[in-house]
Every structure is written in structure tokens, then in C-alpha cells.
């Protein structure tokens, strides 16, 4: 029985394009192992150097895994230093006589540089091994060592192919000692002795290795990737993958299903899980059978198979989300394995979507163009026919990826199965899409002169300035947060070939700190993005690209795996859809907001937009620079520092310290730190895990609680350092906690002491001591404000208040709806009267359990008309708002008194106004010279 399916080209299964392409099938797995960080060691400038130390290593780029032919950038992993810490060796040559003689200095360096992984450890303990054979070594686009040409082998160089048996390098052993020198097994690297640096500005240049491995086929490459993800050879049937692959580079770390899909897309194949085995199936084969029209729409009713309309259920796809053009970025096998791109445009497609497939496969320009055409045409073909068929059980012989013919209304439709489901014991359901073998056979021929991505050097004498952008804030990864720093994006005209990054801490002196080699995509936001969290399907911001592009769509699962991440202002977000509005303006939609806890508010028009697609580089700086403003310049070939205008950036502190140790930091103790009670009086304890050493930033915690002194436990997983246990009404409660690392390793349990149930302190209600009345007037209406007060008693914590009014001397009491069953809520209630007598009563209600106190009522208040001579209105015995707690001196009246009409009394004693007396008043605000203490009565009469 077929249970699961991984697809390649087009919608419904494994599609790169369109909403109909969403699938939740087989997750190939997650790459095993940590990232090997990149180094860009650059030393000084030409001439006599005052500092003979190479610049320090930088982190962020993974060592690639390679198959077949290709190029791999170098990553310096060791530089020889002398006792003074110098990494460059100075050589001085004198000429001339004793008088008027001259001397010149040159510099060399000895270092090790890694290029690729030669063997890769798999979860089953075995290895994926590809013997890496070096061909040529490039330094800043100049061949400095050629293994195929004995006349160009002037460097003293030792090569290690990355085997599991390779030994230590003799040069490194001599410098470091045998015990401190790794053999770097599994890592293909070279050790270069005394490399002359005069041609490279007296710095270690950018090194690139051209290599070859043993022959690779589609089947062997997919097999290696699946083994790296944890599958065994017994779970794979890849015999159909016999076509050759020129080369492939897997540059990053992460889930490998995207890499498998990329290869399947390029080679026109599917991967179906059938009876527990992943089987490679080539597209375009003959239909396996024809489905009769009479079998369409079957289901079982009382044991009898009965046709039931509809015969075919078809899903509609929004055509606006389909691509007008598809761009394939690839490794050009005919251009020294440099990166290139080809774009195929469907002129008849009335959409603005441009979709990009970024591939590590080596291919020709024509192969890339034909692949783009296949992807574009397949996306539209399958979008027009995403269908579901309901069939009798006899069709269980089918399997995912099978091409079939469907007879319907006189037509014979060719379809491909993308999913099968057995519906109980009654029938099967197939999800199918249109299948046209002709789409796999393209005839387009590429124009190889117009679409290469910045691989050719600029014409002699031409300078291509670098346009660049900077950002310091929330990092893209924990690895980037090992030290403070900033990101750099750069780009230029068609002849731009990258730029060197220079940093100045004082605005005057600049130091070479890095090199940007890939074209960045960046610009500005056109408006202020509204705040949102999680998956934001409401906001659709537009951005204007200053450099780079085009932007591309991605699948939902790619969005959650970090594809299409970008900085917009200080926020790191992702976008699923990007549609071209006009010119360089793009509209983004379906946003994944606030990634890595970045802020989602505070956006503004004109803020930075920068795509995080690997073109950016990270420049680490010393922690002493945190909060400082530094200046940065990016120099293209032929430029001097004076030619470039600096940009300034404020260095932010790291946000998420990286933890390399997979063992989590266990709590040393667990303590009950807070208690609360529900309305029934049950107690809820909050426990906290405490640590002697700082825990890992990425670890989480499992918590369990016990009400039987640890005999049995129950709890939750993947939470924080605090845990609120379930409420309990008797007995005892204890909790225990363990830490879980980001890789899933767990610590031992640490448990709290047993905590006995404590009855809630707020289960009783304390009645007020009296009811205070304040009198004011609105025209002829008397306004009485009643307030429950305490002069001797202390109110119970958390208690609330209810009140009722009586107009007949207390014979009957009424609430706001005029019945005896209702009450006002709160300790203060205002009532108005124009005649008669009124009184108010209050009682307290306990926070827990709802117990009530006795009623306490006011004296009867008989209506009195406003005094003669009232300026407008009169407030009598009003209690100003403000805490009477011995520290607060500021109180506010309900109205602003007429000038010099207020009479303020404290505990019945009239106070004197004035800055040197008891209080001052401004508008309705009273400021006391001395703060009243708890239990004092502060009352005010005034006209207003």
C-alpha cells in the first residue's frame, strides 16, 4: 500500500510554485552535525607593514559538501604565528652600496585552508565518502597552483582529501605540537607554506578550489542525501536514477528535503514511499492503466458499490499566484563553475509573479533555460487540473507517481497520482494532476552572453563602485551572536565583482575586515508596516529595490525553514509571496513576523529592506564597540578609501548567545515562588528552576507535579523556567524539572520540597467601619457620593464591595435595576436626589469563596437645596482622589475650584493654602506639604 509521496516538478506534490503546490508529505530529515565556521583572514596593506598579524577568523559560512565537478571557496582554519603573535613573515632585500642603498620588504604566510567535506558521518554510523581530487587553486581569480600542469606548481602545498584515515600535517605539527594538531579527518583541506602575498595586497587572498570527485548519478546523489538524513539503503529503491550529474554543491546545514526536491525538479523525477521503501520514479513514462468512466465517483453503501456524483472533483487555483517567469540560478559548468542564471518567461501569462529556483547543480546554460521552461509550464498545467477521484478498491494496485488515463465524457485524460488514501474499507481516493510528457522535452537554446551573474572581470581601467547597506541588531543565527557585529550587503553594475569591507572605529583609520563576493538584494520600505505577530496574512507592504532582485515566492514549509527571510527596519521577517508591482517595486504578502524575537512595531517609511539569502556577510567586532558608532566603506577593485563615502552603524549587543554544548544545563534546585487561589479556594503553586551556572539560551524545560509525595508524576514539556502546578485543595504538592537542549538531550530531574496545602488568606470578608458621604450640586440637583471606609478595621486582601440604596429609611433596599436582588459593585457609589431622604449600605465580598460581610449603612441624607450665593455649583466634603499612604502628596478633585473657594480639611482641621503653608492648588490638583498617612480623612468643600 502506498502511504506517502515526495514529488519534484509542479503543483500538488513537491511543487515549487503556486498555492496548489502545498504538500505535507515525507520530511527527508535534518542535517546532522554542527556548522564549520568560515574564516576570512586578510592582512594589512602593501608596502612595509607595522602590524604583521593577519586579521582574525570570522564565523558564519558552512563548509560545503560536494559531488562531481565544481568550485569551492576556501575557509582559512589555521595561520602560523610567531612568538609575538605575528602571522605574516617579513622578508627584506637590500640593494646598492653603503651609501644611498635601498631595501624593499615582502611578506609571506603559512596557513591551512578548508574547502569541502570529504566524508560525512551518517546517523547509522557509516560515512558518505567522495574522494575530492583537486584540479586548480585560484587566489583572487588567479590560478596559483595547477595539479594538471606541472609548470604551475610553484607553491609549497600539501593536500588532504578529507578521508577518515588522513594523518596530521607535518607543518602544523611542527608549529603546534602533535597533541594540539587535529588531523581534520573528513575535511578536505590544504596547507600552504610561505605563500607570497605581494600580488594580493599583503593579505591572504580569497582562495577557491576547482575539484572533481568520482562519478555521480541522480540515484547515487539522492541516496547519499537520504543516508545523511538517517535512512538506510534497504529503505531506498533508486535504480531509476541512472542519468549522470556533472556536479552538485550542498552549501548549508538544515533539513535535506529541500535538497532532494531541488534534484528531483531538475531531473524530472518523483520519489514515492511505497510499502516502506522510497522509490525513484522518472516522469514521462507510459500510463499504467486506464480508469473506466463507470468507476468514477464510487463509494460503498450497505456493502454495495454505487456510483455517486461528482465523477471528478476539481480544485480551483488562483491564477494570479502562478509564475509569469521562472528563473533558475545554477552552477555554470561551461563558465568555470561560476554562478549563473537563466529566465524563461511565459508571455501569455497575465501575472506579475517571478519564481526563482536556486540550485547547487552544475549544468549548461541551455539545460538551465530548459529547466526554467519546464517548471513554468508544469506549474500552469497542473494548476488547471488538481483533481480528486473516488474509485473502487480494485484500484489499490496503483501507487503514487503512477501516470494513468481517465476516461470521462468521451475524453481520455492523462493524469499523474500525487496522493492515495484508503477511506475505511469502502473506497480509495486519488489526488491527481495533469501530466504531459511533452513538457519534459524542451527545445529552447540559451543566450550564454546575457544572463551570467557577475562572473566576468570588469574591463581594464573600469571601476564598478559598490552600493552597500549595513545592519546591526537581531542576528540571523545563534552562531552570529557569539560576538557583536554587523551585516553588510553590497552590489553594483553589471561589471561589479565584489568589494572589500573596511572598518574604522575612530572615523579616520580604516582596517580591512572582510570581502563581499555575492550580489545582495536590498532597498527601502515604501510605507510603515503595521505591527502583527506570527503568520500575518493582513499586511502587504511594498518595497523598492535599490539593488538586486528579482524577489521570489516560496512554499509554506520553506517559509518556516528560513527561506525568504529579510530585515525590514529592525524586524526580521519572512515572506511567502512577492509580486512585481512595477519597475523595482515589489509587494510582499503572507508574512512570518517577529522572527528570532525581533520587534514587530516601530516601522517607518524609508527604513532598510535587505534580503537574507546568503549574499550578506557578518563582520564581528570587539565587545568594547557595543553601543559605539563605527564607519564602514566597501571598496571595489581600483578604488581607494578616499573614493568611497563611509556609512555609519551603531553596534548592537548580541541578542542570543550561541551554545555549542549539546548537554543541557540542569537546574540545581526547584523552589515554590508564588501562590494563588481560585474562586473555590484551591491553591495553585508556581515553581521556579534555579541554576548555579547560566543555562543555554536555546534549552527548554520539562515539568511534572505530584500530589502523592512523588509516587506518581504528570506534567508538560517544552516550557520555560517557571511552572504553575494544577490547583489542589488539600494534601501537598511538589514539582520537578529537567532541562532539554536544542538538540533534544535531557538532564536529570531536580525536584522541589513537598509543599503542604495552605488555606487562602483572602477567604473572609471584613465589613467597612462606616460609610462616608460627600455632597455636591449640579444646578439644583444634590449629588451624594457614598464611600465605604475603614478607620479601625483592616480590609481582607482582594475583597470587593457591593452596595444598595434605600429611599424609605432602610425598610427596603434596591440595586441598580430597582430590585432587591441586585447590587452596585465597588467601594464608591454616587446617587442624585432632588427631594426626600436617601441612605446607602455596603458589604464586602471575599476574593476566594465569595463569603460576604455584614451590611454597613450610612446615615439618612435628606435633600437640601444648594446654598444661596453659589457661584455655579458646590462640592461639599469631597474626598480628592489619590492614595493616602504616607508617601503620596498629590490629590485631584473632580472639578476645578473657583479661585480661593476651596476649604481643605485633614481629620477635621482646616488647612492653610500657600507654598509656605499646608498645601498648594493648581487647577484641580492639590499638592500637600506633608503626605497624609493611612487612616487620615482628607475632605474638601469648594465652588466650581
N, C-alpha and C positions, 0 to 999 in steps of 0.2 A: 504494500500500500504506500503510495506517495504521500508524504506528510509535509514537506517543506520545500521551498524553492528559492534559489538565488539567481537573479537574472542579469542580463547585460544591457542590451540596447533597448531604448524606447520606454513606453509607459507601462504601468500596471505592475511590472516586476523589474526592479533594479533600474528604473528609468532615471536618467539624469535630469529630465525636463518635465515640467507640467504637473499640475495638481493631481492628475490621474496616475502619476507615477509613484505615488506614495506606497510603500510596502513595508511590512514589519516582519520580514522573514528572518532567515538564518543570520545570526551575528557571527561572522567568522572568528572574531576574538580580539583580544587586546595584546599588543606587542609586549614581550617580556624583557625586562632589563631596564636599567637607568640610562639616561641620555649622557653621552660623552660630550663634554662641552668644548666649544670652539675657542681657539686662540688666534689672535691677530697680533703677532709680535712685530712692532715696527720700531726701528732705532734711528733716532737723530736725523741729521741733515748732512749733506755732502760737505767736504772740507774737513777741517780739524774739529773734532768733537770734544766738548768739555764734559759730556756725560756719556760714558761708554756702556750704559745699561740699556738693554732692549726694553721696550715698553711691556707692561705686564700682560698676562693672559686675560682674554675676555671669554665670557660664557654665553651659551645660548644656542649654538648650532650643533645638530646631531651628526655623528659620523655616519655616512650613508652606507647602505647595503646595496651591492651591485651584482648584476648578472650581465654576461656578454660584453659588448664593446661600449666604451663611453669615456667620460671625463669625470674626475672627482676633485673638488677643491681640497687643498691641504689645510691641516689644522695643527699648528705647532704645539707639541706636547712636552717638549723639554728644550732648554737652551743652556749650554755650558756657561758657567760663571767662574770668575776667579775669586780670590780671597777678598777682594774689595767689592765684590758684587757686580763687577762689570761683565757684560755679555758679549761685547764686541772687542776684538783684538786689534790693536793699533800697530800698523807697520809703517815705519818712517824710512824713506830713502833720501840720502843726501847726494847733491851733485855740485860740481865746481870746486874751486880751491879753498884755501883757508880764508881768503878774503873774498867777499861777495858770493860765497856759496849759498845754495838754496836747498830746501828739503821739502818733501811732499809726504802726505800721510794717506794711507789706505786702510781699509777695515775689512775684517772677515768675521764670520760667526760659525760656530758649530752647534748644530741643533738637530732634533728629531721632529719629523712631521708625519702625522697620520692621515690616511686618505680614505680608507674603507674598512669594513669588517670582512675578514677573510672566512671566518667560521662563526656561526650563530648558534648559540645554545637554545635548544627547544625544550618545551615543558616536559617531554618524555625522557630527558637526559641525553638524547642524541644531539647531533650537530647537523646544520645545513652548511655545507662547505663548498665554496667556489674558489679555486686556485686563481689568485689575481696575478696576471702576468703584466709587468709594466712595459709600456711602449716608449712614451716620451714624457719628459718632465718640463713643464712650462713655468717660467718665472716672469710675471708681468707681461704675458703674451710673447715671451721669447723662449725658444727651446734651449734649455741649458744642459740637457742630458738626453741622449737618444740611445735606447737599448738596441735599436735596429740598425744603428750607424756607428761603427767603431771609431769614426773620425770625430764624433761629437760626444765624447765621454771624458771630458776634462775634469769634472768634479770628482772628488773622493767620496764615494757614496756606497752605503751598504743597504740592501733591500731585504725586507722581511715580508713574506706574502700573507701573513695572518693565519698560519697553521696553528694547530693546538700543540705542536711539538717544537715550535721555534724557540731558540735559546736567547739569552741576553746578548745585547750588543756590546762589543768589546770597548768601544769608545765611551759609552755611558758607564760601564763598569769601572773603567779607569778613573772617571770623574767622580762617581757617586759611591763606589764600592759595591761589591756583589750583593750584599744584603739589602741595599737600598735601590737596586735597579730591577724593575719589572721586565719580564720577557714580553709583555704585551701580547700574550697568546690570543689568537682570534682577531688581532688588529693588524691590518696591512700598513706598514709604515717604512720610512726611510730615515737613515741617519746620515747627515751631510757634514763632512769635516772641512772647516776653514773655507766656507763659501765666500768668494769675493763679493763685496756689496757695493762697489763703486758705481756699477751701472744702475743701481736701484736706490739712489739717494741715501746710501749707507744705512739701509734698513733691511730687515728680512723681507723679501718681496712676497707677493701673493703667488703661491705655488699651486699648480694644477697638474694632476697626473692623467695622462691618456693611458688606458689599460685595456686588457682583454681577459676574458675568462674562458672556461670550456664552453662548448656549445649549449645553447638554451632553446627549449621549445615552450610552447604555450603550456603544455601539460606539466613539464618539469618545473616551470616558474610558479604556476598555481600550486603545485604540490609542495614546493618549498614554503610558500606563504602559509598554506594550511597547516603544515607541520609546525611552523613558528607560532601559530595560534593555538596549538595543542592537539590537533587532530593526528591520527596515526595513518600510516599508509594503508592499513586494512579498511579504513573508513573512506577511502578515495578510489574513484574509478576515472582516471584522466587519460585513458588511452586514445580518446579522440583528439587530444591536443598535440598533434604531430607537427603543426606548422612552426617554422623557425622564428625566433625572436632575435633581432640584431643586438639589442641591449635594453636594460631596464635599470633605473635608479630609484630606490626607496629611500627618500632623504630624511624623513621624520620618524617619530615614535607615535604610537597610538593604535586604535583599532585597525585591523588589517582588512576588514571587509571592503573599505573604500579602495584599497589597492587591488583586490581581486576584481571588483566591479570595473575598475579602470581597464584592466587587461581584457576582461570579457567584452566590454564595449568596443575596444579597438579591434578585437579579433572575431567579432560576430558569433559569440557563443553564449550558452547559458550553463548554469550549474544547478542541478536539481538534486534534492535529497530524496532518494527512493529506497525504501526498505533499509534505512540506516546507513546508506552509502551515498556520498556526494559524487554525482556522475556528471562529467563534462559532455555537453550536447552541442554540436555545431548547428548553427542556423542554416536554413535554406534547404533542408532535406525533403524527401517525398513525404506526403501525408500518410500517416499510419493507418487510417481508416476513414470511412465516410459515415456521418451520423444521419440516419434517416429522419425525415421531417416528422414522421409519425411518433418518433421517440422524444421529441422536444416537449418540454413542459410536463413531464410525468411526475406524479407523486403517488404514494400508497394510501388508499382509503379502505379500511377493513379487509386488508390482505389482497386487494385488487389494484393493479396499476391502472391509473386512469389519466388520460391527457387533461391537462389543466392550463389554460392560457395564463400569462403570455408564453409564447414559444421561446422568445429571446427577450431578456431584459437588458436594456442598453442604458449605460450611464452617460450623462452629458458632461462635457469638459468645457471650461471657459477658454475659448479660443484666444482671448487677449493674453493669456498666460503662456501661450506656446511661442517658440522662438521664431523670429524673423531671420535671425542669423545665428550660426554656431561657429565659435572659434575653438580650435584645437591648439593648445600650447604643447610643444613636444621637443624632444632632443633630436636635432637635425643630423642624421648620420652622414650627410654629404657636406656639412659645414663644420668639420672638426668637432662634432658633437656639441655645438653651441645650442642655446635655446632659441627656438623659432616659433612662429605661429602661422596658421592658415585659417582663413574665414570663408565659409560658404553661406551665401545669402539666398533666401527664398524670396524672389522679387514679388511673387504673387501673394505673400503673406502680409496681411494688413495688421501687424502688431509692431510694438516697439521693443520687443524682448531680444536681448542678445545673451546667449548662453555660452559659457566657456568650460571646456574640459581641459584640465591641467594634467598632463600625462608625463610620467617618467620614462616612457617607452622611446627608444630610438627608432626613427623611421625617416623615410624620404619626404620631401615637401608634397609630392603628389599623393603619397599614402595618407598624409595628414589631411589634405584637402578632401580626398575621397571619404575619409572617416567623418569629417565635418558634414559632408553632404548626406552620408548615411544616417547620422544622428539626427539631423534636421528633418529629413524626410520621414524617418521612422516615428519621430515624435508626433508629427501631424497624422500619419497613417493610423497609429494606434489610438490617438485621441478621438478619432472619428468612430471607433468601434471597440469600446470597452464594454464587454457583454458578459452576462451570466446565463448559463444553460442548466436546466434541471433534467436529469436523464435517469433511466432505469439502472439498476445495479449491474446489469450486464456490461456496462462500460467501465467497470473497475479495472479492466486491462490497460486503460490509458494511464499516462504518467505526465507530470509537469514537464514542459518543454516540447511535448509532442505536437507536431503540426497535424491538423485534422481538416477535413472538408465537412461543411454543414449544409445539408440540403434544406432550403427554405424558400417557399413561394416561387418555385421554378428556377431559383438560382443556386449555384454551388459556391459557397463562401469558404475561402481558406482562412483558418484561424490557428492560433498557437495557444496552448494551455499555459496559463501562468499560475493557477492555483486550483487545487482539488479539495473538496470537503465531503465526507460521508455524513449525511443527515440521518442520524439514528440508524435504523435498519430499513429505511423506506426508499431512499434515492440518493444520488450523488449530485453535487453542484460543481460546475466548472466555471471558472472565470477565464475568459479568453480575450485575445486582442487580434486585430487583423494582422496577417502575416503575408508578406510579399517578398519572395526570394530575390526579385529584381532590384530591390533597394540595396542589397548587399553587393551588387555589381555596378560600380560607378566608373565613369569614363573621363571625368574631369582631369585636366593636367595643370599642375601648379605653375604659376609665375614665380620662379625662385628668387627674383630680384627685388621684390617689393614688400615682403612680409616678414623678413628676419628681424628678431628683436635684438637690436643693439649688439651685434656680434662683430661688426667690421670696424677697424680703426678709423678715426677721422682723417680727412685729407691732411696732407702735410701743411703745417702752418695754421690750420684752422683750430680755434679754441671753441669748445662747446661748454659754456658755463653751466653750472649746476644750480637748479632751483631746488630748495630743500625746506623741510619743515621739522620742528622739534616738539617733543612731548616728554614731560616728567610727571609721573603720578602713579596711578594704579598700574601694576605690572601685568604683562601678558601671562606670566607663569611664576610659580614659586622660585624657579631657578633664577629668574631675573631679579628676584628680591633679595639675593644674597648680599647685595650692596646697593647703595643709592646709585642713581644714574639717570640716563635719558635715552629716548629713541630718536633715530634720525631716518627720515625718508628723503630720497633725492631722485631727480630725474632731469632730463634735458632734451635737446633737439634730437633729430634722427641720428646724428653722429656722436651723441653722448656715450661715453664708455665708462662711466662711474666717476667717483670723486673721493679724494682723501679728506677725512674729517679732522679738523684741528680744534683744540680746546684751549681757552685762555681763562685762568682764574682771576687775573688782575686787569683784563682788558687790553694788555699790551703784549705780553709774552705768550706765544702760542706753541702748543705741543701736538704732534701728530698722534692721534689716538685710535684711528680706525679707517676703514675703507668701505664705501657703499658701492656695490657692484651691480645690483639689480634695480630696475626701474620701479620706483614707488608710485602709488596712486593716492593722490591727496588733493584737497581743495578746501572749500568752506561750506558751512551750513547756510541755507538761504533764509531760514527763519528760526525762531526759538522753539525747540522741541518741548512739548508738554511732558510733565512727569508721569511715569507709569512704571509698573513692575511686572516681572515675568514676561510672558508672551503677550506682546502689545499688538493687537490687530486693529487698533483705532487710529493711531497716529501714522501719517505717511509723509515724513519730512522729505524735502528736496535738497540736494547738494549740487554745487557747481564744482566740477573737477578742474583744477589748475594744471594738473599733470596726470598722466597715466590713463588707465581705463582700457577697455570698457569694463563696467561693473557687470556681474553675472548673477544669475539665480542659483539657488542651491536647494537640495531636498531637505525636508524637515529634519531627518536624522543627521544630515550634515550640519545643519544649523546648530543642533545641540552638541555636535562634536567639534565645534570651533571654526567651521568654515564661514567665510564672510563676516569675520569679526572686524570691527573698526572703532576707532576713537571718534566720538563726536563731542567736542569740548572735553570735559573731564570724565565723561561716561564711556565705558567700554560696552558696546552693544553688538548684536549680530543682526543681519537682515536676510530674510529668505528670498525676497523678490526685489529686483532692481529693474526699473523700466526707464528707457530713454525718453525724456520729455522733449528736448530739442537741444541742438548744439552740444554743450558739455554739461547740461542739466539732467540730473537723474532723480527719480522718485523711488524712495525705499519703502517697503511695506513688510508686514509680518516681522516685527522686531523682537529680539530676545534681549530684554533690558537689564541694566544693572549688573552685568557680568563681573565676577570677582569682587562683589560688594561695592562697585563703583557708584557714585551718586547719580541719581536719575533726574534731579532738579537743577536749577541754576543755568539752564541753557540760554544761549543768545544767538541772534543772527550774526553771521560772520565768524563764528568760532571754528576751530580746526575740524576738518574731517580727514581721517587718514586710514586707509585700508591696511589691515594687519595680515598680509598674505605671504610673509617671509621676506619681502623686499626690504623691510626696515632692519636696522641693526641696533643693538643695545650697547651703549657706552657707559661702563661703570666708572664711578668716581669715588674718591676717598670720603669716608663718613663725615669728615670735617667740613665738607662742602654742603651738607644738608642745610637748606634754608638760604643758601647763598645764590646770587645771580652770576652765571657764567656766560661767556661769549663763545659762539661756535661759528666756524666757517667750513664750507665744503668746497675744496679746490679741484677743478678738473685739470686734465693734462694741459700744461702750457700756462697755467695761471699761477700768479704769486699771491701772497697774503694780502698785499695792498690792492689787488684787483677785486676782492670779494668783500661785500658788506656783511658784517657779523650779525647774527641773530642771538638774542639773549634768552635764557631759560633759567627759571628758579628750580633748584634741585629739591625734589620732594624726598621725604624719608621713606624707606622701604615699607611696604604695606603687609606683606605676607611672608615672613621668614621661611626659607626652604629647609625642610628636614630630610636628610639623606638616610637616616637610620630607620629601617623598616620596623624595628622593635618599638612599640608604643611606650610612653612613659606612664607607669601605673600610679594611681593615687596612693598616697601614704596613709591617708585617713579619710573617713566619711563622717560628717557631723550633721546633726539636725540644726538648721539655722533659722527656721521660721515656722510658725504655726498659724493655722486659720481654721475657722469653723463655718459649717454651712448652716442653713436655716433650721436644721434638725438638731444642731449641737454636736454633729460628728466632727472629729478633729482631722485636719489634713496637715501632715508634716512635710516640710521641704528640706531635703538633704543636699549637701554640697560636698563634692570631691575636692580634696586638698592635696597639694603636691609639695615635695621637698625640692624637686628640680622642675624647671619650666617644661610643660608638656609641649608636644609637637603641635604646630599650628594647624595641621591637617587631620589630627586624630579626632575621633568621636568616642562616644561612651555608651555602654550598655548598662542599664539599671534594672534591679529587681528588688522587690519588697517581700517581707514575710510578717505574718501576724501570729506565727506559732514558734517564735524564738529561733527561726532558721531551719525548721524541719522541712518546710516547702517554700518555694520561691516562685514569683511570677513578675513580669516586668515588660520593659520596652527596649528597643535598640536604636542606635544611630541618633543620639541626642547630645545635649551639652553637659556641662559640669554640674548642673543643678537638676534635681528630680523631685517632683511633688508626688508623694505616695497616695494611694487611694484612701479616702476618708474612713475612719474607724471610730466606733462609739464606746468601745471597752477593750480591755486587754492591753496589748502592746504592739509596737511596730518597730521594725528595723529595716535597713536598706543596705544594699551592697552595689558596688560599681566596679567595672573594668574598662580599660581603655582599648580602643581599636585603631590601628594605624591606617593611613590612607591606602595601604596595600592589603589590608584585611587581617593583619596579625593582631592577636589579642593578648592582653596582660592577664595576670591572675586577678581574682576577686578581692576587693577590700571592703569590709563591712563595718557598719556603724554599731554603736552600743544599742541595747534594747531600750526603746522609749515607751514608758508606760502612758496610758491614756490620761489626759488631764482635762477635767471638766472646763467648759468655756467660762471665762470671767464675765462675759457680756450676755449671760442668760437671764439676768434680772433687770428690772426697770426701776429707776429711782424717780419718785414723783417730784415735780417742781416745789419749791418752797412758797412761791407766791406768783401772782400774775401782775405785771406792771402795765400801766396804761399811759399812752402818750396821746395828747389831744391836739388836733389842728383843724383848720377850716378851709373849705373851698366854697367861697361865697357864703351862703347861709347853711351849707351842709357841714355837720360836725364829723370829722374823721377820727375814729378811735383806733389806735394801733395797740393791740394786746401782745404781750410777750411773756413766755414762761421763763422765770428766772430762779437762780439758786443763790442763796446767801449763806446758808449753813451746810446744806447737803452737798454731795458731790455726784453729778450725773454718772450713770454707768456708761462704760465705753461703747460707742457705736449706737446708742439708743436713739430712736426717733420720737416724734411727737404727733399727737392727734388733738384736735380741738373741736368744740361745738359751741353754738350760740343759743342764748335764751332771751326771749322778749317778755316773759311773764314771771320774772322773779325767780327762775330756776325750776318752775314746775315741769316744763318740757324743754328738751334740748334738741337742737336741729343741726344738720350738716349743710353742706353747700347745695344739695338738691332739695332741701326743705323737709327731709325725713329724719327720723331719729336714728336710722341705721348708718348714716354717712358721717364723715368727719373731714375737716380740713387737715392737711399734713404740714408739719413744720412748727417751729417754736415761736413764730411770729405771724399774726393774722390781723389784717385791717378790716374794719367794718365802718359803714357810714350810717348816720341817723339824722333825721330832721325833726324827730319828736319821740316821746316815750323814754323808756329805760332799757338798757341792754347790759348783759353781762356775758363773759366768756369763760369757758373752763378748758383746761389742758390735762393730758395724761401722757406718760412716757411709755414707749413700746421697746422691749428688749431686742437687740440685734439678732440674737440667736434664740429660737424657740417661740418668739412672739409674745412673751409674757407682758402684761400691762400693769402699770401702777394705778393707784387711786387717782380720781379726778381732783384737781385743784382749781377753784374758780375765783374770778375777780369779784370785787365789789360792784354793785349795780351802778351803772353810769347813766345819769339822766341827761337828756339833751339840754344844752344851754346855748342860747344864740351867741354869735360872735360879739366880743366886746365893742363898745362904741369907740370910734376913733381908729379902728383897724385900717392900716394903710391899704392893704389889699386882702391878705389872708394872715391868719395867725397860727403858729405852731406852738403847742404847749407841751412841755415835758417830753420832748422828742429825744430819744437816745441816739446820738450820732453813730454811724456805722464805723467799725474799727475794733481790733482786738484789744481787750483790757487784760493785759498780761504782764505788766511791769516793765515792758520794753517799748511798746508801740506808743508814739506820741501824736500820730496823725489820725484825725477823725473827720468824717464827711457827713454833712447834713443833707436832708432830702432836697432842700431848696436853698437858694442864696438869700440870706437875710437882708432886709433893708438896712441901710447904713446905721450903725450904732444902736440897733434894736435888739440884738441878741442878749440874753441873760443866761449865762452858763454856770451850772452849779455842780459841784463834786460832793457827793454824800450830803446834799442839802445845804452846802456852804457856797455862797455866791462868789465866783471867781472874778478877778480883775483883768481886763484886756490890756495889751500893750507889750512891747518887746522886752521890757524890764519887769513885767508882772507875770501873771499866771498863764496867759495864752495869747496867741495872735490869730487873726482870722483873715483869709483871703478867699473871696467868693464864698463857696460852701465848705471850704476846707479849714478845719481848726487844727492848729499846731500847739500842743501843750508844752509848757516849760519843763514839767516833770511828768513822766509816764504814770498813769493810773495803774494800780495793782489789781490783781484778781479779786473780785468781790466788791470793788468800788462801783457806785452808781454815778454816771455822767449824764446829765439831762440839760436840755436847752429849750428856752422859750424864745420865740422871735417872730417878727413880722416879715412877710415877704410878698 
